[in-house]
Amino acid sequence: HSDFIPQLINRELLENQDLILTMERSHSKDIINNYSSI
């Protein structure tokens, strides 16, 4: 069914976006930690 494919892609995109957000969040924490330790 053709409806299935966009849903699959959307889920994959959402998971990728979530992963990126998580990485950015932890990365910004690292930057803040480094900055305050200077």
mmCIF entry with sequence, helices, sheets and N, C-alpha, C, O atoms, coordinates in Angstrom:
data_MODEL
# 
_entry.id   MODEL 
# 
_entity.id                         1 
_entity.type                       polymer 
_entity.pdbx_number_of_molecules   1 
# 
_entity_poly.entity_id                      1 
_entity_poly.type                           'polypeptide(L)' 
_entity_poly.nstd_linkage                   no 
_entity_poly.nstd_monomer                   no 
_entity_poly.pdbx_seq_one_letter_code       HSDFIPQLINRELLENQDLILTMERSHSKDIINNYSSI 
_entity_poly.pdbx_seq_one_letter_code_can   HSDFIPQLINRELLENQDLILTMERSHSKDIINNYSSI 
_entity_poly.pdbx_strand_id                 A 
# 
loop_
_entity_poly_seq.entity_id 
_entity_poly_seq.num 
_entity_poly_seq.mon_id 
_entity_poly_seq.hetero 
1 1  HIS n 
1 2  SER n 
1 3  ASP n 
1 4  PHE n 
1 5  ILE n 
1 6  PRO n 
1 7  GLN n 
1 8  LEU n 
1 9  ILE n 
1 10 ASN n 
1 11 ARG n 
1 12 GLU n 
1 13 LEU n 
1 14 LEU n 
1 15 GLU n 
1 16 ASN n 
1 17 GLN n 
1 18 ASP n 
1 19 LEU n 
1 20 ILE n 
1 21 LEU n 
1 22 THR n 
1 23 MET n 
1 24 GLU n 
1 25 ARG n 
1 26 SER n 
1 27 HIS n 
1 28 SER n 
1 29 LYS n 
1 30 ASP n 
1 31 ILE n 
1 32 ILE n 
1 33 ASN n 
1 34 ASN n 
1 35 TYR n 
1 36 SER n 
1 37 SER n 
1 38 ILE n 
# 
_struct_asym.id          A 
_struct_asym.entity_id   1 
# 
_struct_conf.conf_type_id            HELX_P 
_struct_conf.id                      HELX_P1 
_struct_conf.pdbx_PDB_helix_id       AA1 
_struct_conf.beg_label_comp_id       PHE 
_struct_conf.beg_label_asym_id       A 
_struct_conf.beg_label_seq_id        4 
_struct_conf.pdbx_beg_PDB_ins_code   ? 
_struct_conf.end_label_comp_id       SER 
_struct_conf.end_label_asym_id       A 
_struct_conf.end_label_seq_id        37 
_struct_conf.pdbx_end_PDB_ins_code   ? 
_struct_conf.beg_auth_comp_id        PHE 
_struct_conf.beg_auth_asym_id        A 
_struct_conf.beg_auth_seq_id         4 
_struct_conf.end_auth_comp_id        SER 
_struct_conf.end_auth_asym_id        A 
_struct_conf.end_auth_seq_id         37 
_struct_conf.pdbx_PDB_helix_class    1 
_struct_conf.details                 ? 
_struct_conf.pdbx_PDB_helix_length   34 
# 
_struct_conf_type.id          HELX_P 
_struct_conf_type.criteria    ? 
_struct_conf_type.reference   ? 
# 
loop_
_atom_site.group_PDB 
_atom_site.id 
_atom_site.type_symbol 
_atom_site.label_atom_id 
_atom_site.label_alt_id 
_atom_site.label_comp_id 
_atom_site.label_asym_id 
_atom_site.label_entity_id 
_atom_site.label_seq_id 
_atom_site.pdbx_PDB_ins_code 
_atom_site.Cartn_x 
_atom_site.Cartn_y 
_atom_site.Cartn_z 
_atom_site.occupancy 
_atom_site.B_iso_or_equiv 
_atom_site.pdbx_formal_charge 
_atom_site.auth_seq_id 
_atom_site.auth_comp_id 
_atom_site.auth_asym_id 
_atom_site.auth_atom_id 
_atom_site.pdbx_PDB_model_num 
ATOM 1   N N  . HIS A 1 1  ? 0.845  -1.202 0.000  1.00 0.00 ? 1  HIS A N  1 
ATOM 2   C CA . HIS A 1 1  ? 0.000  0.000  0.000  1.00 0.00 ? 1  HIS A CA 1 
ATOM 3   C C  . HIS A 1 1  ? 0.880  1.251  0.000  1.00 0.00 ? 1  HIS A C  1 
ATOM 4   O O  . HIS A 1 1  ? 1.887  1.307  0.706  1.00 0.00 ? 1  HIS A O  1 
ATOM 5   N N  . SER A 1 2  ? 0.504  2.227  -0.776 1.00 0.00 ? 2  SER A N  1 
ATOM 6   C CA . SER A 1 2  ? 1.361  3.405  -0.956 1.00 0.00 ? 2  SER A CA 1 
ATOM 7   C C  . SER A 1 2  ? 1.365  4.308  0.278  1.00 0.00 ? 2  SER A C  1 
ATOM 8   O O  . SER A 1 2  ? 2.287  5.105  0.452  1.00 0.00 ? 2  SER A O  1 
ATOM 9   N N  . ASP A 1 3  ? 0.367  4.197  1.121  1.00 0.00 ? 3  ASP A N  1 
ATOM 10  C CA . ASP A 1 3  ? 0.319  5.036  2.326  1.00 0.00 ? 3  ASP A CA 1 
ATOM 11  C C  . ASP A 1 3  ? 1.394  4.619  3.328  1.00 0.00 ? 3  ASP A C  1 
ATOM 12  O O  . ASP A 1 3  ? 1.808  5.407  4.179  1.00 0.00 ? 3  ASP A O  1 
ATOM 13  N N  . PHE A 1 4  ? 1.830  3.391  3.213  1.00 0.00 ? 4  PHE A N  1 
ATOM 14  C CA . PHE A 1 4  ? 2.770  2.852  4.192  1.00 0.00 ? 4  PHE A CA 1 
ATOM 15  C C  . PHE A 1 4  ? 4.147  3.499  4.058  1.00 0.00 ? 4  PHE A C  1 
ATOM 16  O O  . PHE A 1 4  ? 4.825  3.736  5.058  1.00 0.00 ? 4  PHE A O  1 
ATOM 17  N N  . ILE A 1 5  ? 4.546  3.777  2.857  1.00 0.00 ? 5  ILE A N  1 
ATOM 18  C CA . ILE A 1 5  ? 5.900  4.291  2.618  1.00 0.00 ? 5  ILE A CA 1 
ATOM 19  C C  . ILE A 1 5  ? 6.139  5.665  3.243  1.00 0.00 ? 5  ILE A C  1 
ATOM 20  O O  . ILE A 1 5  ? 7.138  5.835  3.941  1.00 0.00 ? 5  ILE A O  1 
ATOM 21  N N  . PRO A 1 6  ? 5.274  6.648  3.027  1.00 0.00 ? 6  PRO A N  1 
ATOM 22  C CA . PRO A 1 6  ? 5.512  7.957  3.671  1.00 0.00 ? 6  PRO A CA 1 
ATOM 23  C C  . PRO A 1 6  ? 5.561  7.858  5.195  1.00 0.00 ? 6  PRO A C  1 
ATOM 24  O O  . PRO A 1 6  ? 6.343  8.558  5.838  1.00 0.00 ? 6  PRO A O  1 
ATOM 25  N N  . GLN A 1 7  ? 4.743  7.004  5.762  1.00 0.00 ? 7  GLN A N  1 
ATOM 26  C CA . GLN A 1 7  ? 4.756  6.860  7.224  1.00 0.00 ? 7  GLN A CA 1 
ATOM 27  C C  . GLN A 1 7  ? 6.111  6.338  7.684  1.00 0.00 ? 7  GLN A C  1 
ATOM 28  O O  . GLN A 1 7  ? 6.663  6.803  8.681  1.00 0.00 ? 7  GLN A O  1 
ATOM 29  N N  . LEU A 1 8  ? 6.628  5.385  6.959  1.00 0.00 ? 8  LEU A N  1 
ATOM 30  C CA . LEU A 1 8  ? 7.927  4.813  7.307  1.00 0.00 ? 8  LEU A CA 1 
ATOM 31  C C  . LEU A 1 8  ? 9.008  5.885  7.211  1.00 0.00 ? 8  LEU A C  1 
ATOM 32  O O  . LEU A 1 8  ? 9.842  6.020  8.106  1.00 0.00 ? 8  LEU A O  1 
ATOM 33  N N  . ILE A 1 9  ? 8.984  6.637  6.133  1.00 0.00 ? 9  ILE A N  1 
ATOM 34  C CA . ILE A 1 9  ? 9.973  7.704  5.943  1.00 0.00 ? 9  ILE A CA 1 
ATOM 35  C C  . ILE A 1 9  ? 9.831  8.754  7.037  1.00 0.00 ? 9  ILE A C  1 
ATOM 36  O O  . ILE A 1 9  ? 10.827 9.225  7.586  1.00 0.00 ? 9  ILE A O  1 
ATOM 37  N N  . ASN A 1 10 ? 8.605  9.114  7.349  1.00 0.00 ? 10 ASN A N  1 
ATOM 38  C CA . ASN A 1 10 ? 8.368  10.120 8.384  1.00 0.00 ? 10 ASN A CA 1 
ATOM 39  C C  . ASN A 1 10 ? 8.918  9.650  9.720  1.00 0.00 ? 10 ASN A C  1 
ATOM 40  O O  . ASN A 1 10 ? 9.546  10.423 10.444 1.00 0.00 ? 10 ASN A O  1 
ATOM 41  N N  . ARG A 1 11 ? 8.687  8.402  10.044 1.00 0.00 ? 11 ARG A N  1 
ATOM 42  C CA . ARG A 1 11 ? 9.180  7.884  11.324 1.00 0.00 ? 11 ARG A CA 1 
ATOM 43  C C  . ARG A 1 11 ? 10.704 7.925  11.345 1.00 0.00 ? 11 ARG A C  1 
ATOM 44  O O  . ARG A 1 11 ? 11.314 8.284  12.352 1.00 0.00 ? 11 ARG A O  1 
ATOM 45  N N  . GLU A 1 12 ? 11.299 7.556  10.236 1.00 0.00 ? 12 GLU A N  1 
ATOM 46  C CA . GLU A 1 12 ? 12.760 7.556  10.170 1.00 0.00 ? 12 GLU A CA 1 
ATOM 47  C C  . GLU A 1 12 ? 13.295 8.973  10.319 1.00 0.00 ? 12 GLU A C  1 
ATOM 48  O O  . GLU A 1 12 ? 14.277 9.207  11.023 1.00 0.00 ? 12 GLU A O  1 
ATOM 49  N N  . LEU A 1 13 ? 12.642 9.913  9.650  1.00 0.00 ? 13 LEU A N  1 
ATOM 50  C CA . LEU A 1 13 ? 13.058 11.314 9.745  1.00 0.00 ? 13 LEU A CA 1 
ATOM 51  C C  . LEU A 1 13 ? 12.926 11.809 11.175 1.00 0.00 ? 13 LEU A C  1 
ATOM 52  O O  . LEU A 1 13 ? 13.808 12.494 11.693 1.00 0.00 ? 13 LEU A O  1 
ATOM 53  N N  . LEU A 1 14 ? 11.821 11.456 11.803 1.00 0.00 ? 14 LEU A N  1 
ATOM 54  C CA . LEU A 1 14 ? 11.595 11.900 13.177 1.00 0.00 ? 14 LEU A CA 1 
ATOM 55  C C  . LEU A 1 14 ? 12.659 11.324 14.103 1.00 0.00 ? 14 LEU A C  1 
ATOM 56  O O  . LEU A 1 14 ? 13.178 12.027 14.971 1.00 0.00 ? 14 LEU A O  1 
ATOM 57  N N  . GLU A 1 15 ? 12.981 10.064 13.921 1.00 0.00 ? 15 GLU A N  1 
ATOM 58  C CA . GLU A 1 15 ? 13.995 9.447  14.778 1.00 0.00 ? 15 GLU A CA 1 
ATOM 59  C C  . GLU A 1 15 ? 15.354 10.090 14.547 1.00 0.00 ? 15 GLU A C  1 
ATOM 60  O O  . GLU A 1 15 ? 16.108 10.317 15.493 1.00 0.00 ? 15 GLU A O  1 
ATOM 61  N N  . ASN A 1 16 ? 15.663 10.380 13.296 1.00 0.00 ? 16 ASN A N  1 
ATOM 62  C CA . ASN A 1 16 ? 16.935 11.042 12.990 1.00 0.00 ? 16 ASN A CA 1 
ATOM 63  C C  . ASN A 1 16 ? 16.966 12.425 13.611 1.00 0.00 ? 16 ASN A C  1 
ATOM 64  O O  . ASN A 1 16 ? 17.972 12.842 14.185 1.00 0.00 ? 16 ASN A O  1 
ATOM 65  N N  . GLN A 1 17 ? 15.848 13.133 13.488 1.00 0.00 ? 17 GLN A N  1 
ATOM 66  C CA . GLN A 1 17 ? 15.796 14.479 14.043 1.00 0.00 ? 17 GLN A CA 1 
ATOM 67  C C  . GLN A 1 17 ? 15.959 14.421 15.563 1.00 0.00 ? 17 GLN A C  1 
ATOM 68  O O  . GLN A 1 17 ? 16.647 15.252 16.156 1.00 0.00 ? 17 GLN A O  1 
ATOM 69  N N  . ASP A 1 18 ? 15.322 13.438 16.177 1.00 0.00 ? 18 ASP A N  1 
ATOM 70  C CA . ASP A 1 18 ? 15.420 13.289 17.624 1.00 0.00 ? 18 ASP A CA 1 
ATOM 71  C C  . ASP A 1 18 ? 16.867 12.999 18.026 1.00 0.00 ? 18 ASP A C  1 
ATOM 72  O O  . ASP A 1 18 ? 17.366 13.529 19.018 1.00 0.00 ? 18 ASP A O  1 
ATOM 73  N N  . LEU A 1 19 ? 17.513 12.169 17.257 1.00 0.00 ? 19 LEU A N  1 
ATOM 74  C CA . LEU A 1 19 ? 18.912 11.839 17.529 1.00 0.00 ? 19 LEU A CA 1 
ATOM 75  C C  . LEU A 1 19 ? 19.785 13.083 17.424 1.00 0.00 ? 19 LEU A C  1 
ATOM 76  O O  . LEU A 1 19 ? 20.654 13.319 18.264 1.00 0.00 ? 19 LEU A O  1 
ATOM 77  N N  . ILE A 1 20 ? 19.544 13.866 16.393 1.00 0.00 ? 20 ILE A N  1 
ATOM 78  C CA . ILE A 1 20 ? 20.317 15.099 16.198 1.00 0.00 ? 20 ILE A CA 1 
ATOM 79  C C  . ILE A 1 20 ? 20.078 16.058 17.354 1.00 0.00 ? 20 ILE A C  1 
ATOM 80  O O  . ILE A 1 20 ? 21.017 16.670 17.864 1.00 0.00 ? 20 ILE A O  1 
ATOM 81  N N  . LEU A 1 21 ? 18.823 16.189 17.766 1.00 0.00 ? 21 LEU A N  1 
ATOM 82  C CA . LEU A 1 21 ? 18.500 17.088 18.875 1.00 0.00 ? 21 LEU A CA 1 
ATOM 83  C C  . LEU A 1 21 ? 19.205 16.627 20.139 1.00 0.00 ? 21 LEU A C  1 
ATOM 84  O O  . LEU A 1 21 ? 19.751 17.441 20.884 1.00 0.00 ? 21 LEU A O  1 
ATOM 85  N N  . THR A 1 22 ? 19.193 15.340 20.378 1.00 0.00 ? 22 THR A N  1 
ATOM 86  C CA . THR A 1 22 ? 19.846 14.796 21.564 1.00 0.00 ? 22 THR A CA 1 
ATOM 87  C C  . THR A 1 22 ? 21.346 15.055 21.517 1.00 0.00 ? 22 THR A C  1 
ATOM 88  O O  . THR A 1 22 ? 21.949 15.431 22.523 1.00 0.00 ? 22 THR A O  1 
ATOM 89  N N  . MET A 1 23 ? 21.943 14.854 20.352 1.00 0.00 ? 23 MET A N  1 
ATOM 90  C CA . MET A 1 23 ? 23.379 15.106 20.208 1.00 0.00 ? 23 MET A CA 1 
ATOM 91  C C  . MET A 1 23 ? 23.693 16.577 20.424 1.00 0.00 ? 23 MET A C  1 
ATOM 92  O O  . MET A 1 23 ? 24.667 16.923 21.092 1.00 0.00 ? 23 MET A O  1 
ATOM 93  N N  . GLU A 1 24 ? 22.859 17.441 19.855 1.00 0.00 ? 24 GLU A N  1 
ATOM 94  C CA . GLU A 1 24 ? 23.097 18.876 20.020 1.00 0.00 ? 24 GLU A CA 1 
ATOM 95  C C  . GLU A 1 24 ? 22.979 19.268 21.485 1.00 0.00 ? 24 GLU A C  1 
ATOM 96  O O  . GLU A 1 24 ? 23.763 20.072 21.989 1.00 0.00 ? 24 GLU A O  1 
ATOM 97  N N  . ARG A 1 25 ? 21.992 18.691 22.162 1.00 0.00 ? 25 ARG A N  1 
ATOM 98  C CA . ARG A 1 25 ? 21.777 19.041 23.561 1.00 0.00 ? 25 ARG A CA 1 
ATOM 99  C C  . ARG A 1 25 ? 22.988 18.633 24.394 1.00 0.00 ? 25 ARG A C  1 
ATOM 100 O O  . ARG A 1 25 ? 23.482 19.418 25.203 1.00 0.00 ? 25 ARG A O  1 
ATOM 101 N N  . SER A 1 26 ? 23.463 17.414 24.197 1.00 0.00 ? 26 SER A N  1 
ATOM 102 C CA . SER A 1 26 ? 24.613 16.948 24.980 1.00 0.00 ? 26 SER A CA 1 
ATOM 103 C C  . SER A 1 26 ? 25.872 17.707 24.574 1.00 0.00 ? 26 SER A C  1 
ATOM 104 O O  . SER A 1 26 ? 26.748 17.953 25.403 1.00 0.00 ? 26 SER A O  1 
ATOM 105 N N  . HIS A 1 27 ? 25.957 18.074 23.310 1.00 0.00 ? 27 HIS A N  1 
ATOM 106 C CA . HIS A 1 27 ? 27.125 18.827 22.841 1.00 0.00 ? 27 HIS A CA 1 
ATOM 107 C C  . HIS A 1 27 ? 27.147 20.217 23.466 1.00 0.00 ? 27 HIS A C  1 
ATOM 108 O O  . HIS A 1 27 ? 28.201 20.703 23.877 1.00 0.00 ? 27 HIS A O  1 
ATOM 109 N N  . SER A 1 28 ? 25.996 20.845 23.535 1.00 0.00 ? 28 SER A N  1 
ATOM 110 C CA . SER A 1 28 ? 25.943 22.185 24.127 1.00 0.00 ? 28 SER A CA 1 
ATOM 111 C C  . SER A 1 28 ? 26.254 22.114 25.618 1.00 0.00 ? 28 SER A C  1 
ATOM 112 O O  . SER A 1 28 ? 26.829 23.046 26.180 1.00 0.00 ? 28 SER A O  1 
ATOM 113 N N  . LYS A 1 29 ? 25.876 21.017 26.255 1.00 0.00 ? 29 LYS A N  1 
ATOM 114 C CA . LYS A 1 29 ? 26.239 20.841 27.667 1.00 0.00 ? 29 LYS A CA 1 
ATOM 115 C C  . LYS A 1 29 ? 27.752 20.769 27.799 1.00 0.00 ? 29 LYS A C  1 
ATOM 116 O O  . LYS A 1 29 ? 28.336 21.358 28.709 1.00 0.00 ? 29 LYS A O  1 
ATOM 117 N N  . ASP A 1 30 ? 28.378 20.045 26.886 1.00 0.00 ? 30 ASP A N  1 
ATOM 118 C CA . ASP A 1 30 ? 29.842 19.940 26.902 1.00 0.00 ? 30 ASP A CA 1 
ATOM 119 C C  . ASP A 1 30 ? 30.475 21.311 26.738 1.00 0.00 ? 30 ASP A C  1 
ATOM 120 O O  . ASP A 1 30 ? 31.431 21.651 27.435 1.00 0.00 ? 30 ASP A O  1 
ATOM 121 N N  . ILE A 1 31 ? 29.943 22.087 25.823 1.00 0.00 ? 31 ILE A N  1 
ATOM 122 C CA . ILE A 1 31 ? 30.486 23.427 25.580 1.00 0.00 ? 31 ILE A CA 1 
ATOM 123 C C  . ILE A 1 31 ? 30.348 24.278 26.839 1.00 0.00 ? 31 ILE A C  1 
ATOM 124 O O  . ILE A 1 31 ? 31.276 24.994 27.215 1.00 0.00 ? 31 ILE A O  1 
ATOM 125 N N  . ILE A 1 32 ? 29.206 24.199 27.478 1.00 0.00 ? 32 ILE A N  1 
ATOM 126 C CA . ILE A 1 32 ? 28.972 24.988 28.696 1.00 0.00 ? 32 ILE A CA 1 
ATOM 127 C C  . ILE A 1 32 ? 29.938 24.533 29.793 1.00 0.00 ? 32 ILE A C  1 
ATOM 128 O O  . ILE A 1 32 ? 30.503 25.358 30.511 1.00 0.00 ? 32 ILE A O  1 
ATOM 129 N N  . ASN A 1 33 ? 30.119 23.233 29.916 1.00 0.00 ? 33 ASN A N  1 
ATOM 130 C CA . ASN A 1 33 ? 31.041 22.709 30.923 1.00 0.00 ? 33 ASN A CA 1 
ATOM 131 C C  . ASN A 1 33 ? 32.464 23.174 30.650 1.00 0.00 ? 33 ASN A C  1 
ATOM 132 O O  . ASN A 1 33 ? 33.175 23.586 31.567 1.00 0.00 ? 33 ASN A O  1 
ATOM 133 N N  . ASN A 1 34 ? 32.872 23.110 29.415 1.00 0.00 ? 34 ASN A N  1 
ATOM 134 C CA . ASN A 1 34 ? 34.222 23.552 29.056 1.00 0.00 ? 34 ASN A CA 1 
ATOM 135 C C  . ASN A 1 34 ? 34.380 25.038 29.326 1.00 0.00 ? 34 ASN A C  1 
ATOM 136 O O  . ASN A 1 34 ? 35.417 25.490 29.813 1.00 0.00 ? 34 ASN A O  1 
ATOM 137 N N  . TYR A 1 35 ? 33.363 25.770 29.012 1.00 0.00 ? 35 TYR A N  1 
ATOM 138 C CA . TYR A 1 35 ? 33.433 27.218 29.161 1.00 0.00 ? 35 TYR A CA 1 
ATOM 139 C C  . TYR A 1 35 ? 33.570 27.612 30.631 1.00 0.00 ? 35 TYR A C  1 
ATOM 140 O O  . TYR A 1 35 ? 34.351 28.500 30.973 1.00 0.00 ? 35 TYR A O  1 
ATOM 141 N N  . SER A 1 36 ? 32.809 26.949 31.489 1.00 0.00 ? 36 SER A N  1 
ATOM 142 C CA . SER A 1 36 ? 32.856 27.328 32.903 1.00 0.00 ? 36 SER A CA 1 
ATOM 143 C C  . SER A 1 36 ? 34.127 26.818 33.574 1.00 0.00 ? 36 SER A C  1 
ATOM 144 O O  . SER A 1 36 ? 34.510 27.311 34.635 1.00 0.00 ? 36 SER A O  1 
ATOM 145 N N  . SER A 1 37 ? 34.776 25.845 32.967 1.00 0.00 ? 37 SER A N  1 
ATOM 146 C CA . SER A 1 37 ? 36.013 25.335 33.579 1.00 0.00 ? 37 SER A CA 1 
ATOM 147 C C  . SER A 1 37 ? 37.213 26.191 33.204 1.00 0.00 ? 37 SER A C  1 
ATOM 148 O O  . SER A 1 37 ? 38.269 26.079 33.826 1.00 0.00 ? 37 SER A O  1 
ATOM 149 N N  . ILE A 1 38 ? 37.069 27.028 32.215 1.00 0.00 ? 38 ILE A N  1 
ATOM 150 C CA . ILE A 1 38 ? 38.178 27.901 31.791 1.00 0.00 ? 38 ILE A CA 1 
ATOM 151 C C  . ILE A 1 38 ? 38.433 28.965 32.859 1.00 0.00 ? 38 ILE A C  1 
ATOM 152 O O  . ILE A 1 38 ? 39.324 29.800 32.699 1.00 0.00 ? 38 ILE A O  1 
# 
